[in-house]
């Protein structure tokens, strides 16, 4: 019997040695992992991914063709990355051009009246809206990656400019200075957008969450609609403020002044006409062209009515000032020596973020329908360059329009050539039709803008946000009420502020959950979510549900872990089953700073004083490298770093069993 006992014990020791060998080998894979890329390498990779096609392929010299290895081949790849039209343009066919031609002409019929209306909303002369529909679409056609997006002025950005720039320079007192500030703001907006794309800083745009955008757009739509009462009623004196209280006061006060009812009649009649055509277009998809043509038909018919009836003599307000021709240079109009340079940069940053958010969301929506992926960083770069060049050619901030993109998509566009067709058509209109548009009534421009506003109010989206996440709905409501009763800036600050507080709370108070093993499996999951999961006597497994252990949350994580240990020991009646090992599951932690490492060292010291072993499971790439650099691995012991939670638990149980058999 003695020999048999010795043989069994020897088998246990051999099995233990084999297991230890395999476990140490797996742990060594983790400890001997290569160095993660440095900040400089990440920046270079980011620039390659933005400017070069197939950056991952190009980064591997073994996969490069002989042509790509030459300087000329590299230059071609660079140019194709910067100007995608050089790549897909080689396979462009006449059949695609027929569809793009029809889509572009349909797009122009909607773009011309909308551009004039949005210029009026931005408190600029009408030709600047048309200028903005010429140069930016052409630049985007060269650099953009979306096939459906339609570029030009939009209502929200136009309202942003009029609301914010008017506080710097009054357009009624000095329209030239106001226009020059708008060009300067557009230049800064382009610079910020290009920088966001070049250095892959798209996360800055993400500070405006989906909920914030839904609330902001709805509030902006109502404010824009109320602002159109000036044109619809033919009011001479109107407030420059954008909050709903000031607008209603201005409308109420205007009734004490003489006003012409013909403005209201013309505006309402054609507004009803546009809405009816839109209803017909929704009911019959083949009639998509009717709502697209309705605004242009409204402009033509109303202008003819005013011209033939001489309605301007009866109090109907008309456009009057309208310059035609090619886009004039505005290089010398940019105000870089102005005392308002700081305000211009601030407004430019806000416009850049709002414009990018709208354009990328619109582009991705239609790209998903067509089944291709949109590169957000390249879109930012294209938007940036088109606004920089636009600011030098008498354009104000342009972006992707949802209503015009929907028309472009419905018209069957194949590529961004439809934007080129639209831009050329608008340019021809600037040359030939500006004298005719002199008599266009302002009430028509107001009705065209009003007809486009319902698309900005997403009631279904707001209800969905309420149903899914009440905190997100608070962000949505805050943005809506801030814009409606405060100003554009207040709405943005409230939305970003609530979103930021939400993120900060999640960061500084991350959840730490106790894990248990599901019966009959090697799966470890949170006991709060899976009550069937069982704990292992003497071993406490804690998962840190945070992407980073940093100065903001390190002490909280340590305190919460110590509290879990104390609670586990209080519930154990048998002192032999008290916690002897704490396994930290760090699979969710992607980064750690020096404060986080110091906090882990303090936790380890505390456990050592209690006779508890600290075990780390599944630390990520950057985390394990920083722990090794700080010599934390040596303090804990390399044998207590494991690839998975299952490995850590098995090792602890095995060591406990081995100690029992050898006693």
Secondary structure as the mmCIF struct_conf table of DSSP 4:
data_model
#
loop_
_struct_conf.conf_type_id
_struct_conf.id
_struct_conf.beg_label_comp_id
_struct_conf.beg_label_asym_id
_struct_conf.beg_label_seq_id
_struct_conf.end_label_comp_id
_struct_conf.end_label_asym_id
_struct_conf.end_label_seq_id
HELX_RH_AL_P HELX_RH_AL_P1 UNK A 2 UNK A 31
TURN_TY1_P TURN_TY1_P1 UNK A 32 UNK A 32
HELX_LH_PP_P HELX_LH_PP_P1 UNK A 33 UNK A 38
HELX_RH_AL_P HELX_RH_AL_P2 UNK A 39 UNK A 51
BEND BEND1 UNK A 52 UNK A 52
TURN_TY1_P TURN_TY1_P2 UNK A 53 UNK A 54
HELX_RH_AL_P HELX_RH_AL_P3 UNK A 55 UNK A 58
TURN_TY1_P TURN_TY1_P3 UNK A 59 UNK A 59
HELX_RH_3T_P HELX_RH_3T_P1 UNK A 61 UNK A 63
HELX_RH_AL_P HELX_RH_AL_P4 UNK A 66 UNK A 69
BEND BEND2 UNK A 70 UNK A 70
HELX_RH_AL_P HELX_RH_AL_P5 UNK A 71 UNK A 82
TURN_TY1_P TURN_TY1_P4 UNK A 84 UNK A 84
HELX_RH_AL_P HELX_RH_AL_P6 UNK A 85 UNK A 88
HELX_RH_3T_P HELX_RH_3T_P2 UNK A 89 UNK A 91
HELX_RH_AL_P HELX_RH_AL_P7 UNK A 94 UNK A 121
TURN_TY1_P TURN_TY1_P5 UNK A 122 UNK A 123
BEND BEND3 UNK A 124 UNK A 124
HELX_RH_AL_P HELX_RH_AL_P8 UNK A 126 UNK A 131
TURN_TY1_P TURN_TY1_P6 UNK A 132 UNK A 134
HELX_RH_AL_P HELX_RH_AL_P9 UNK A 135 UNK A 143
BEND BEND4 UNK A 147 UNK A 148
STRN STRN1 UNK A 150 UNK A 152
HELX_RH_AL_P HELX_RH_AL_P10 UNK A 155 UNK A 165
TURN_TY1_P TURN_TY1_P7 UNK A 166 UNK A 168
BEND BEND5 UNK A 169 UNK A 169
TURN_TY1_P TURN_TY1_P8 UNK A 171 UNK A 173
HELX_RH_AL_P HELX_RH_AL_P11 UNK A 175 UNK A 198
TURN_TY1_P TURN_TY1_P9 UNK A 199 UNK A 200
HELX_RH_3T_P HELX_RH_3T_P3 UNK A 202 UNK A 207
BEND BEND6 UNK A 208 UNK A 208
HELX_RH_AL_P HELX_RH_AL_P12 UNK A 210 UNK A 227
TURN_TY1_P TURN_TY1_P10 UNK A 228 UNK A 228
HELX_RH_AL_P HELX_RH_AL_P13 UNK A 229 UNK A 233
TURN_TY1_P TURN_TY1_P11 UNK A 234 UNK A 234
BEND BEND7 UNK A 236 UNK A 237
BEND BEND8 UNK A 240 UNK A 240
BEND BEND9 UNK A 243 UNK A 243
HELX_RH_AL_P HELX_RH_AL_P14 UNK A 244 UNK A 254
TURN_TY1_P TURN_TY1_P12 UNK A 255 UNK A 256
BEND BEND10 UNK A 257 UNK A 257
HELX_RH_AL_P HELX_RH_AL_P15 UNK A 261 UNK A 283
HELX_RH_3T_P HELX_RH_3T_P4 UNK A 285 UNK A 287
HELX_RH_AL_P HELX_RH_AL_P16 UNK A 288 UNK A 309
TURN_TY1_P TURN_TY1_P13 UNK A 310 UNK A 310
HELX_RH_3T_P HELX_RH_3T_P5 UNK A 311 UNK A 314
TURN_TY1_P TURN_TY1_P14 UNK A 315 UNK A 315
STRN STRN2 UNK A 318 UNK A 318
BEND BEND11 UNK A 325 UNK A 326
HELX_LH_PP_P HELX_LH_PP_P2 UNK A 327 UNK A 329
HELX_RH_3T_P HELX_RH_3T_P6 UNK A 331 UNK A 333
BEND BEND12 UNK A 336 UNK A 338
TURN_TY1_P TURN_TY1_P15 UNK A 339 UNK A 340
HELX_RH_AL_P HELX_RH_AL_P17 UNK A 341 UNK A 370
TURN_TY1_P TURN_TY1_P16 UNK A 371 UNK A 371
HELX_RH_AL_P HELX_RH_AL_P18 UNK A 376 UNK A 391
TURN_TY1_P TURN_TY1_P17 UNK A 392 UNK A 394
STRN STRN3 UNK A 399 UNK A 401
HELX_RH_AL_P HELX_RH_AL_P19 UNK A 402 UNK A 410
TURN_TY1_P TURN_TY1_P18 UNK A 411 UNK A 412
BEND BEND13 UNK A 415 UNK A 415
TURN_TY1_P TURN_TY1_P19 UNK A 416 UNK A 416
HELX_RH_AL_P HELX_RH_AL_P20 UNK A 417 UNK A 432
BEND BEND14 UNK A 433 UNK A 433
TURN_TY1_P TURN_TY1_P20 UNK A 434 UNK A 435
HELX_RH_3T_P HELX_RH_3T_P7 UNK A 436 UNK A 439
STRN STRN4 UNK A 441 UNK A 441
HELX_RH_AL_P HELX_RH_AL_P21 UNK A 442 UNK A 453
HELX_RH_3T_P HELX_RH_3T_P8 UNK A 454 UNK A 456
HELX_RH_AL_P HELX_RH_AL_P22 UNK A 459 UNK A 468
HELX_RH_AL_P HELX_RH_AL_P23 UNK A 470 UNK A 485
TURN_TY1_P TURN_TY1_P21 UNK A 486 UNK A 486
HELX_RH_AL_P HELX_RH_AL_P24 UNK A 488 UNK A 508
TURN_TY1_P TURN_TY1_P22 UNK A 509 UNK A 509
STRN STRN5 UNK A 511 UNK A 517
HELX_LH_PP_P HELX_LH_PP_P3 UNK A 518 UNK A 518
TURN_TY1_P TURN_TY1_P23 UNK A 519 UNK A 520
BEND BEND15 UNK A 521 UNK A 522
STRN STRN6 UNK A 524 UNK A 526
TURN_TY1_P TURN_TY1_P24 UNK A 527 UNK A 529
TURN_TY1_P TURN_TY1_P25 UNK A 531 UNK A 532
STRN STRN7 UNK A 534 UNK A 534
STRN STRN8 UNK A 536 UNK A 536
TURN_TY1_P TURN_TY1_P26 UNK A 537 UNK A 538
STRN STRN9 UNK A 539 UNK A 545
BEND BEND16 UNK A 547 UNK A 547
STRN STRN10 UNK A 548 UNK A 549
TURN_TY1_P TURN_TY1_P27 UNK A 551 UNK A 553
HELX_RH_AL_P HELX_RH_AL_P25 UNK A 554 UNK A 571
BEND BEND17 UNK A 573 UNK A 574
HELX_RH_3T_P HELX_RH_3T_P9 UNK A 575 UNK A 577
BEND BEND18 UNK A 578 UNK A 578
STRN STRN11 UNK A 581 UNK A 585
TURN_TY1_P TURN_TY1_P28 UNK A 587 UNK A 588
STRN STRN12 UNK A 591 UNK A 592
HELX_RH_AL_P HELX_RH_AL_P26 UNK A 594 UNK A 610
TURN_TY1_P TURN_TY1_P29 UNK A 611 UNK A 611
STRN STRN13 UNK A 613 UNK A 617
HELX_RH_AL_P HELX_RH_AL_P27 UNK A 621 UNK A 629
TURN_TY1_P TURN_TY1_P30 UNK A 630 UNK A 631
HELX_RH_AL_P HELX_RH_AL_P28 UNK A 632 UNK A 636
HELX_RH_3T_P HELX_RH_3T_P10 UNK A 638 UNK A 640
STRN STRN14 UNK A 641 UNK A 642
BEND BEND19 UNK A 643 UNK A 644
HELX_RH_AL_P HELX_RH_AL_P29 UNK A 645 UNK A 662
#
